[in-house]
Amino acid sequence: MKKPFIIFLLALNTVLLMAQEAILSPFTFKTDELKALALVNIEKDPDSIYIGFEPQLLKNKHGEGMLIIGYRADGKTDIYYQPHLQLKASDYDDLGQGTHAMKAVLLENAYLRFSEKGLHLFTVFTDILGREILLKIDEQNKSATKPFGLLAPVGTNSENPTGLMLVFLEDFYFVRRTDTEVKIQIGNKNHKMDRFMPMDGKKMYFSRYTPHPITVTVNPDFSGTMEALPIHNGKAQRDEVQHNIVFNEGKPEIESIEKELFEQTVRMSFTPAFPDVRHVKDGEKHTGSFSLVANEKTGTVSGKYSVRNKNGTVYLTMIPSDGWKPYPKNRFLPKMIFRMAKVFRNWPKTYEWNATIKPTADKHYEINAEWKRIQTNKKSR
């Protein structure tokens, strides 16, 4: 009878420990709930200002409606948005070289829709120079689309990132040239959309779209006081981000963090589990790997992490050194594109997250964390 009783006591001790413990976590997600987006490229027939546009449908804390990102030749962006949307320029600082201008526009009768025949886009607005811009794409192809998933290379041109912004594109596809009406007009001039290599036996434009984007920013830059998160039944919560906790020799560690978004689960996992920095002793160093998945069809971003304590200050580093890997079951043509266009898989490798955590006199902890771009041995393009 002693052995079952001992097992019971050990189990009870574990339950009590989990109920009383808390953990210090430096990790979080910021998500942006986009309903849909399309990319219209005119780089080969550019305007004096713009080389492309990105209409988006929003349904999030900013409101519900449409905005259009104008990609400028100088690397910056102009944001055109419906007046009822509550937007700030800082929301788009990680796109290219930052926001140049923002302008509220009516976007009357605008739409961004999808059907079995493809993309249907229409919008008219006046830009910051007073020119009327018309974007119209009406795809009426009789063949079914064959979409796939990928990670958009949105962070390729960001010079001073404030987070690792990942835009996963589920059900992504290109606009087909056959049976498609296109009109791109800026002022009095018509522009041709860029063309792309044939896919699935069809001629393609380089313009592309997804009705299911998943946007997540990993660890936005932050400086301030860290709050320990209470652990209940192996889980800890910060805002809408859940931390899944395991115990190693009685000490809590982060096995993964996750957040629900549009019936999807964005999850970042650590191997081995990430230690509570309060339990990393002076002189100790821990290393491991991490992987982030939003949907298995959109692939995986992965890399390495390290934690070390030097003279009471804990230094954290995280690099997506493995880049992005596509869904293994993708069809041959998408895989070939990814091999040819290395930017799709390599750009995350050029990001590095560094944080320092120090104890304060009042027994709290201060963190200073930020992202930067780094050079890698392999070119990202």
C-alpha positions as CSV (number, residue, x, y, z in Angstrom):
1,M,0.0,0.0,0.0
2,K,3.0,2.3,0.5
3,K,3.9,2.5,-3.2
4,P,0.4,3.8,-4.4
5,F,0.4,6.2,-1.6
6,I,3.8,7.6,-2.5
7,I,2.7,7.9,-6.2
8,F,-0.4,9.8,-5.0
9,L,1.8,12.2,-2.9
10,L,4.1,12.8,-5.9
11,A,1.1,13.5,-8.1
12,L,-0.5,15.8,-5.5
13,N,2.8,17.6,-5.2
14,T,3.0,18.2,-8.9
15,V,-0.6,19.5,-9.0
16,L,0.0,21.9,-6.1
17,L,3.3,23.1,-7.7
18,M,1.5,23.8,-11.0
19,A,-1.2,25.6,-9.2
20,Q,1.2,27.9,-7.3
21,E,3.8,28.5,-10.0
22,A,4.1,31.4,-12.4
23,I,6.4,31.9,-15.4
24,L,8.2,34.9,-16.9
25,S,7.7,34.8,-20.7
26,P,9.4,37.1,-23.2
27,F,7.1,35.9,-26.1
28,T,3.9,37.1,-27.6
29,F,2.1,37.4,-30.9
30,K,0.3,40.4,-32.5
31,T,-2.1,39.3,-35.2
32,D,-3.9,41.3,-37.8
33,E,-7.3,39.9,-38.9
34,L,-7.3,40.4,-42.7
35,K,-10.3,38.9,-44.6
36,A,-8.6,38.9,-48.0
37,L,-5.9,40.6,-50.1
38,A,-4.7,40.9,-53.7
39,L,-1.4,42.2,-55.2
40,V,-1.4,44.1,-58.4
41,N,2.1,44.5,-59.9
42,I,3.1,47.1,-62.5
43,E,6.9,47.1,-62.0
44,K,7.6,46.5,-65.7
45,D,5.3,49.3,-66.7
46,P,5.6,51.6,-63.7
47,D,3.9,54.9,-62.8
48,S,6.1,57.8,-61.8
49,I,5.3,57.0,-58.2
50,Y,3.8,53.5,-57.9
51,I,5.0,50.1,-58.9
52,G,2.1,48.2,-57.4
53,F,-1.0,48.1,-55.2
54,E,-2.4,45.8,-52.5
55,P,-6.1,46.0,-51.8
56,Q,-7.1,44.5,-48.5
57,L,-10.3,43.7,-46.7
58,L,-10.2,44.3,-43.0
59,K,-12.3,43.0,-40.1
60,N,-10.4,43.7,-36.9
61,K,-9.8,46.3,-34.2
62,H,-9.4,49.0,-36.8
63,G,-12.9,48.4,-38.2
64,E,-14.4,46.6,-41.2
65,G,-13.7,47.8,-44.7
66,M,-11.2,48.2,-47.5
67,L,-7.8,49.8,-47.7
68,I,-5.2,50.0,-50.5
69,I,-1.5,50.0,-50.0
70,G,0.3,51.8,-52.8
71,Y,3.9,50.5,-53.2
72,R,6.2,53.3,-54.2
73,A,9.3,53.2,-56.4
74,D,11.3,54.7,-53.5
75,G,10.5,51.7,-51.2
76,K,7.9,53.5,-49.1
77,T,4.2,53.0,-49.0
78,D,1.1,55.2,-49.2
79,I,-2.0,54.0,-47.4
80,Y,-5.5,54.7,-48.8
81,Y,-8.3,53.7,-46.5
82,Q,-12.0,54.2,-46.0
83,P,-12.7,57.0,-43.5
84,H,-14.4,54.9,-40.8
85,L,-11.3,52.7,-40.4
86,Q,-9.1,53.6,-37.4
87,L,-5.6,53.4,-38.7
88,K,-2.1,54.7,-37.7
89,A,1.0,55.1,-39.9
90,S,2.9,53.0,-37.4
91,D,0.7,50.0,-38.1
92,Y,2.5,49.8,-41.5
93,D,6.0,50.7,-40.6
94,D,7.3,47.2,-41.2
95,L,6.2,47.3,-44.9
96,G,9.2,48.2,-47.0
97,Q,10.9,51.4,-45.8
98,G,8.0,52.7,-43.9
99,T,4.9,54.8,-44.5
100,H,5.2,57.9,-46.7
101,A,1.5,59.2,-46.6
102,M,-2.0,58.2,-45.5
103,K,-5.2,59.4,-47.0
104,A,-8.8,58.6,-46.3
105,V,-10.8,57.9,-49.5
106,L,-14.4,56.9,-50.0
107,L,-13.8,53.8,-52.2
108,E,-17.4,53.9,-53.4
109,N,-18.7,50.7,-55.0
110,A,-15.3,49.0,-54.4
111,Y,-15.2,45.2,-54.0
112,L,-12.7,42.4,-53.6
113,R,-14.3,39.1,-54.3
114,F,-13.5,35.5,-55.3
115,S,-15.3,32.8,-57.2
116,E,-14.6,29.5,-59.0
117,K,-13.6,31.7,-62.0
118,G,-11.0,33.6,-60.1
119,L,-10.5,37.2,-58.8
120,H,-12.9,40.0,-59.1
121,L,-11.5,43.4,-58.0
122,F,-12.8,47.0,-58.6
123,T,-11.9,50.2,-56.9
124,V,-11.5,53.9,-57.8
125,F,-9.9,56.5,-55.6
126,T,-7.9,59.8,-55.8
127,D,-4.3,59.6,-54.8
128,I,-2.1,62.2,-52.9
129,L,-1.3,64.0,-56.1
130,G,-5.0,64.4,-57.1
131,R,-4.9,61.7,-59.8
132,E,-7.7,59.2,-60.2
133,I,-6.6,55.6,-59.9
134,L,-8.7,52.8,-61.3
135,L,-8.0,49.1,-60.5
136,K,-10.1,46.5,-62.2
137,I,-9.5,42.8,-62.6
138,D,-12.4,40.5,-63.6
139,E,-11.3,36.9,-64.1
140,Q,-13.8,34.7,-66.0
141,N,-11.7,31.6,-66.6
142,K,-13.6,28.4,-67.1
143,S,-11.0,26.2,-65.5
144,A,-10.9,25.7,-61.7
145,T,-8.1,27.3,-59.8
146,K,-5.4,25.2,-58.1
147,P,-4.4,27.2,-55.1
148,F,-1.5,26.5,-52.7
149,G,0.0,28.0,-49.6
150,L,3.1,30.1,-49.0
151,L,4.7,32.8,-46.9
152,A,4.7,36.3,-48.5
153,P,8.1,37.9,-48.6
154,V,6.7,41.1,-47.0
155,G,9.8,41.6,-44.8
156,T,12.3,41.5,-47.6
157,N,12.8,45.3,-47.9
158,S,12.2,46.3,-44.3
159,E,15.2,48.3,-43.1
160,N,14.3,48.8,-39.4
161,P,11.8,46.1,-38.4
162,T,9.9,46.5,-35.2
163,G,8.8,42.8,-35.2
164,L,9.0,39.7,-37.3
165,M,6.0,40.2,-39.5
166,L,4.8,36.9,-41.2
167,V,2.0,36.9,-43.7
168,F,0.9,33.3,-44.5
169,L,-1.2,33.0,-47.6
170,E,-3.6,30.1,-47.6
171,D,-5.4,29.3,-50.9
172,F,-2.9,31.5,-52.8
173,Y,-3.1,31.7,-56.6
174,F,-2.1,33.9,-59.6
175,V,-4.4,35.7,-61.9
176,R,-4.8,33.9,-65.3
177,R,-4.5,35.9,-68.5
178,T,-7.1,34.1,-70.5
179,D,-10.7,35.3,-70.2
180,T,-9.6,38.1,-67.8
181,E,-10.5,41.8,-68.1
182,V,-7.8,44.1,-66.7
183,K,-7.7,47.9,-66.5
184,I,-5.1,49.7,-64.4
185,Q,-5.3,53.4,-64.9
186,I,-3.4,56.1,-63.1
187,G,-4.4,59.6,-64.1
188,N,-4.7,59.5,-67.9
189,K,-2.3,56.6,-68.4
190,N,-3.1,52.9,-68.7
191,H,-0.6,50.4,-67.3
192,K,0.0,46.7,-68.0
193,M,0.1,44.2,-65.2
194,D,3.4,42.2,-64.9
195,R,3.3,38.8,-66.4
196,F,4.5,35.5,-64.8
197,M,5.6,32.1,-66.0
198,P,2.9,29.6,-67.1
199,M,1.4,27.4,-64.4
200,D,-1.0,24.5,-64.6
201,G,-1.1,24.9,-68.4
202,K,-2.3,28.5,-68.2
203,K,-0.7,31.8,-69.0
204,M,-0.4,33.9,-65.8
205,Y,-0.1,37.5,-64.6
206,F,2.2,38.1,-61.6
207,S,-0.8,39.6,-59.8
208,R,-1.9,37.2,-57.1
209,Y,-4.5,36.9,-54.3
210,T,-5.7,35.0,-51.3
211,P,-9.1,34.9,-49.6
212,H,-7.4,33.6,-46.4
213,P,-4.4,35.6,-45.3
214,I,-2.9,34.9,-41.8
215,T,-0.9,37.8,-40.5
216,V,1.2,37.4,-37.3
217,T,4.0,39.6,-35.8
218,V,6.3,37.7,-33.5
219,N,7.6,39.6,-30.5
220,P,7.0,43.2,-31.4
221,D,9.7,45.4,-30.0
222,F,9.2,46.2,-26.3
223,S,10.9,47.8,-23.4
224,G,9.5,47.7,-19.9
225,T,8.5,45.7,-16.9
226,M,7.7,42.0,-17.3
227,E,4.8,40.5,-15.4
228,A,4.9,36.8,-14.3
229,L,2.1,34.8,-15.7
230,P,0.2,32.5,-13.3
231,I,0.1,28.9,-14.4
232,H,-3.2,26.9,-14.2
233,N,-3.4,23.3,-15.3
234,G,-0.2,23.6,-17.3
235,K,-1.2,26.8,-19.1
236,A,-0.5,30.5,-18.7
237,Q,-2.2,33.4,-20.5
238,R,-1.2,36.8,-21.7
239,D,-4.0,38.6,-23.5
240,E,-5.1,36.1,-26.1
241,V,-1.8,34.2,-26.3
242,Q,-1.8,30.9,-24.5
243,H,1.5,29.5,-23.1
244,N,1.7,25.7,-22.8
245,I,3.9,24.9,-19.8
246,V,5.9,21.8,-18.9
247,F,7.9,21.2,-15.7
248,N,11.5,20.2,-15.8
249,E,12.9,19.1,-12.3
250,G,10.1,21.2,-10.8
251,K,10.8,24.3,-12.9
252,P,8.3,25.7,-15.4
253,E,9.3,25.9,-19.1
254,I,7.5,27.1,-22.2
255,E,6.8,24.2,-24.6
256,S,4.8,26.4,-27.0
257,I,2.7,29.5,-27.3
258,E,-0.4,29.8,-29.5
259,K,-3.2,32.1,-30.5
260,E,-6.5,31.4,-32.3
261,L,-7.2,33.4,-35.4
262,F,-10.1,32.8,-37.9
263,E,-10.5,29.2,-36.7
264,Q,-6.7,28.7,-37.2
265,T,-4.1,28.2,-34.5
266,V,-0.9,30.1,-34.8
267,R,1.7,28.1,-32.8
268,M,5.4,28.6,-32.0
269,S,7.0,25.5,-30.4
270,F,10.4,25.2,-28.6
271,T,12.7,22.2,-28.6
272,P,13.8,21.7,-25.8
273,A,11.2,23.8,-23.9
274,F,12.2,27.4,-23.3
275,P,13.4,28.0,-19.7
276,D,11.9,30.5,-17.3
277,V,14.7,33.1,-17.3
278,R,14.5,33.5,-13.5
279,H,15.9,29.9,-13.2
280,V,18.9,30.4,-15.5
281,K,21.9,30.7,-13.2
282,D,24.9,32.9,-13.7
283,G,27.2,31.4,-16.3
284,E,24.6,29.0,-17.7
285,K,23.7,28.8,-21.4
286,H,20.7,27.1,-23.0
287,T,20.2,26.6,-26.7
288,G,17.5,25.0,-28.8
289,S,15.2,25.4,-31.8
290,F,11.8,26.8,-32.5
291,S,9.2,26.4,-35.3
292,L,6.2,28.5,-36.1
293,V,3.2,27.2,-38.0
294,A,-0.1,29.0,-38.8
295,N,-1.5,26.3,-41.1
296,E,0.2,23.2,-42.3
297,K,-0.6,24.2,-46.0
298,T,1.3,27.5,-45.6
299,G,4.6,25.9,-44.4
300,T,6.9,26.5,-41.4
301,V,9.3,29.2,-40.3
302,S,12.0,27.8,-38.0
303,G,15.4,28.6,-36.4
304,K,17.5,28.6,-33.3
305,Y,17.3,30.3,-29.9
306,S,19.8,30.8,-27.1
307,V,19.6,31.9,-23.5
308,R,22.5,32.9,-21.3
309,N,23.1,34.5,-17.9
310,K,26.1,36.7,-17.5
311,N,26.6,38.5,-14.2
312,G,22.9,38.5,-13.5
313,T,21.7,39.8,-16.8
314,V,20.0,37.3,-19.1
315,Y,20.6,37.6,-22.8
316,L,18.2,36.1,-25.3
317,T,18.6,35.6,-29.1
318,M,16.3,34.1,-31.6
319,I,17.1,33.8,-35.4
320,P,14.8,32.2,-38.0
321,S,18.0,30.6,-39.4
322,D,16.2,27.8,-41.3
323,G,14.0,30.3,-43.1
324,W,10.7,29.2,-44.5
325,K,9.9,25.7,-45.7
326,P,6.8,25.1,-47.9
327,Y,4.1,22.5,-47.3
328,P,5.8,19.1,-48.2
329,K,2.7,18.0,-50.2
330,N,2.7,21.1,-52.5
331,R,2.4,20.3,-56.2
332,F,5.5,20.2,-58.3
333,L,5.1,23.7,-60.0
334,P,4.9,25.6,-56.7
335,K,7.9,23.8,-55.4
336,M,9.8,24.7,-58.5
337,I,8.9,28.4,-58.1
338,F,10.2,28.3,-54.5
339,R,13.5,26.8,-55.6
340,M,14.0,29.3,-58.3
341,A,12.9,32.4,-56.3
342,K,14.9,31.9,-53.1
343,V,13.6,35.1,-51.6
344,F,10.4,33.2,-50.6
345,R,12.3,30.9,-48.2
346,N,15.4,32.9,-47.3
347,W,14.3,36.3,-46.2
348,P,13.4,35.3,-42.6
349,K,17.0,34.2,-42.2
350,T,18.1,37.9,-42.2
351,Y,16.1,38.7,-39.0
352,E,17.5,38.5,-35.5
353,W,15.7,39.1,-32.2
354,N,17.8,40.2,-29.2
355,A,16.6,40.8,-25.6
356,T,18.2,41.6,-22.3
357,I,16.4,40.9,-19.0
358,K,17.6,42.4,-15.7
359,P,16.2,42.1,-12.2
360,T,15.2,45.3,-10.5
361,A,15.6,46.5,-6.9
362,D,11.9,45.8,-6.2
363,K,12.2,42.2,-7.4
364,H,10.6,42.8,-10.8
365,Y,12.3,42.2,-14.2
366,E,13.0,44.7,-16.9
367,I,13.2,43.7,-20.6
368,N,14.6,45.5,-23.6
369,A,13.8,43.5,-26.8
370,E,14.1,44.4,-30.5
371,W,14.6,43.0,-34.0
372,K,17.3,43.9,-36.5
373,R,18.3,42.8,-40.0
374,I,21.5,40.8,-40.3
375,Q,23.7,39.5,-43.0
376,T,23.7,35.8,-43.8
377,N,26.2,33.6,-45.7
378,K,23.6,33.0,-48.4
379,K,21.9,35.7,-50.4
380,S,18.2,36.1,-49.8
381,R,17.5,36.6,-53.5
